[in-house]
Amino acid sequence: MTTQPIVREFEADLTIVEAVESATDVLTLTLCAGDGSALPPWTPGAHVDLVLGPDLVRQYSLCGSPADSGRWRVGVLRTPDSRGGSKAVHELAAGGTVRVRGPRNHFPMVASPRYLFIAGGIGITPMLPMIAEAEASGADWRLVYGGRSRSSMAFVDELEAYGDKVTLLPQDESGFPDLDALLGTPEPGTLVYTCGPTGLLDAVEAGCAAWPAGSLHLERFSAKAAEPAEGGDQGFELVLQRSGLTLAVPADKSVFEVCRAAGVSVVGSCLEGVCGTCETEIIEGEVDHRDSILNDEEKESNEFMMICVSRCRGDRLTLDL
Amino acid sequence: MREHRSTGHPRNAWYALAASTEVGDRPFGSRALATPIVLFRAGDGSVVALGDRDAHRPHPLSLGRVEGDTIVSGYSGFAYDRTGACVRVPSQAQVPYGARVPSYPVLEEGGLVWVWLGEPSLAGRRPPVATPWLTDSAWETFGGQWETAADVGLLHDNFADITHVAVVDPVISPPVLSGVAPALEVEITETTVHFHRDWPAAPVPEWQAKLTDVAHDAAFPQREEGAFLAPGLWADRWDVLVPDEQGGPQSFRFTHAVTPVEDGRTRHIWRVSRNFAPGAEVTDVLRPIFESYYLKVREILETMQQVIDRDGYGDDVNVAADAAALQVRRILRRLVADEGWQPSRRTGRD
């Protein structure tokens, strides 16, 4: 008899209550449980997987209210270069169902007296519940929200209520956000939250270089370009302490793949170091972090790793699995 | 590698500070997250939670008395309304400007008084978990409450894995628990952990067979479920799948409301609900069985806390059955980190 535990995330077919185009190419879905029961709780910054096909899983931020345990809301941009994920979402209609997994949160909102939110395009979605909570707690906050054009910018109507705390920057009217002006002077005690296209995130990351450690919180839609290891990837020995297993990870296989092949239950979703599902505690070994989730401090601490992409620098890695 | 230590205690959570029956005409003094709290019922019967310290002198308001919608200090005579504002002082007509005690959001649900000690604006944005079985007439419930001199983390670890039950209390334990455990299935979300095991057909414990008409040696499939629903709430169940012609399924639900009083101390409110064998007579048989088991657990957890206090956290060996406990710790660590402060690091505890 096997005694290996099986760990998986909450997964359910949810009913699409509403599917509306909230801006050009942006579809907003409202989801609820088929039997009307409560959905799992979540906090601002959380996302879910929409399971659109056997190999088609995409992550979308929850952008409704955590106070509403009956409904989830996601906003999905149709992207021309997508591998079909957003296109499949845009084919969904009210009355139908969609398979949803999660929620999970690798962009959590840390308590602070001051926030600077910088959103690009559909990157506004995780910010909506954050802003609502920042406002309710009386925190001092600002949002700078850029997009291609006014009509492409979703949820502008909901942001109007916040008055001049929100700066809308449609690119065709106002150009790109002036990050030098926004980030040029580090403000200790202010947390910077940013989400959007890679170019914006890289620029915000560069702009925050002189800010106190821990100031910047960002969430990427797609994997950061990983620097390849010198001389290519190497194989190493993998020790799974709780399972009492020692496995070999060859150069061309990930830790995640090797665990799965050995029948060890590991959870994973994006498999490219973006979603954070496969986060695993490190017991021993120096890890070559290649994900787009952990910040430099977290990588330095060597406490956790994303086993779908990160590897071992030495010849032996021990994990709490 | 992470240092082994307490995960810390999230403040942004609903914690059960008392059973509804504990809050009557007299103020009820309690303590949670190292904060003194007094609970009392206002004129309309609703519960009010205020800081349990007179603003004038360091005297607990819980030693005072309730007058209508106010609570009056038993030393200074200062009276406070349900918002915590001082509305009357005996020695002068003018109420001292700004004199007040903290007030906290309160909810009464399932016969328990839940208090929110974190960021007040989040209280309405983090719905409390519904516990309908505690009040539903299809379930009969009994229980108890006490303080355990152990950190809430040790209680979480305990509820996350029941394989110790057969070791701790062979009498209460379903006989099947003493065999090799089937695979544990764990389901996680951002802030919750559910787990279950489907156990092979086996007899029910002797005490359970006596209460119902099932034969002591008849074997039935059994299912174990556990759920960490919030930092202050576990809801577990044990189902014995008795066929309908033999009386139908027999289910127990175990509700554990856990509140960190401070580091190393926890208020534990436990409830046992069942959907079979109703009646006070059966409850009178069951109560001592469960109370004695939970008291044994309390004693063991207190011993563990003494070991930690003396020798530090140490590097515990985790086994497959700990999968759920580790997910709970991961969630708690993150919730604490979100609140922007570090877990406590008392000497000898790292």
Interface residues (C-beta under 8 A of the other chain):
Chain A: M1 T2 T3 Q4 P5 I6 V7 R8 E9 F10 A38 P40 P41 W42 T43 A46 S65 P66 A67 S69 G102 P103 R104 N105 P108 M109 V110 A111 S112 A132 E133 A136 S137 G138 Q241 R242 S243 S265 V267 E279 E281 I282 I283 E284 S301 N302 E303 F304 D320
Chain B: M1 R2 E119 S121 L122 G124 R125 R126 P127 A130 V180 A181 P182 A183 L184 E185 V186 E187 I188 T189 E190 T191 T192 H194 A230 N318 V319 A320 A321 D322 A323 A324 L326 Q327 R330 R334 A337 D338 E339 G340
